[in-house]
Amino acid sequence: MVPIEFRRDVVTARFVNPAGGEIEDRRLDIRFDPLLHTSSRIAPGVRLPTAQPEALLPLQQPDPTCPFCPGRVEKVTPTLLPAIAPEGRIRCGETLLFPNLVPYSQYAAVAVFSSRHWLSLPDFTPPLLLDNLNAALSYIRRVAQADRSVRYAAYNVNYLYPSGGSLPHPHSQVYVDRHATTMMRLQEDAAVSYLARHGRPFWEDLVDEEEGRGERFIGRLGRTAWITPFAPLGFNEVRVIVRGVGTVLELTDADLRSLAHGIARVLIAYDDQGYNSFNLALSSALDPARPALGVTMSMITRSALVPYYRSDAMYLERLHWEAAVDRPPEEVARDLRTVFG
Ligand SMILES: [Zn+2]
């Protein structure tokens, strides 16, 4: 195992307190991602709005215009090409999967979790998540069979408006394309270089290092390892590495069950902390000869949906590609361990 370098620079910001004229210190922790060398800032005082239950009431009512509710979803959503799915839409337990009207990727699909219009975070149970993951993987497998030119896949969730979700009815979005996203490309290029330099996959070394250190390690479920990243991309970020797997096409039923159980636990923790909006992204290459990207997943909380909420993405995140978060990942991991117990 090659030791992973966790590089950081803790700097002090100083100002004169207007009340007493004393000089006050604020600690800014600048951290560098061990794979990409991108940086993140942990700046105490950054705050995300947390939930106000009454703000959700209008969204929890039945919505006669929702295109994902029963009765409409079968009429207004498109169907898959017969070469991919002759049945038109892929049903898996409560999940119904169909093409996305917006082509975020060459093969873009939406997978509605349930006929229920509203789910709170604890309602994303392992069986519900497992059905959705199964439907997404079935779609990815069928697309990869039907079109040999696709090279990358991702499983993503936007939940509630602060996350970028346009419809509150819970759904995931599947990405299959010949091109990687920018993050997938950066990670794959860096992981290929790491493998060439050290002769070992980066993600395996990272999990071994994090498990040895313990401070950011949350737990294992089957072949999935759950950690908080040293240099987070967003608030309360949890990162998952599926060990011993080169691409998403190699995921077993047991791996999907592990992912479903872990996601449900993280969402319970997010709910406990007062968050109700989140993003999730699982990424993979599709070519078994190019396994360096591995199968990894990230989850973050977004600003809770409250009136006039402040977005958690400001000039730093959107234009400097630099996250500023409030809590060190070591604290986030400590909290998450209580639900992984
Ligand atoms: Zn609905």
Residues whose N, C-alpha, C, O or C-beta is under 5 A from the ligand:
A	BS01	ZN	C66 F68 C69 H117 H169
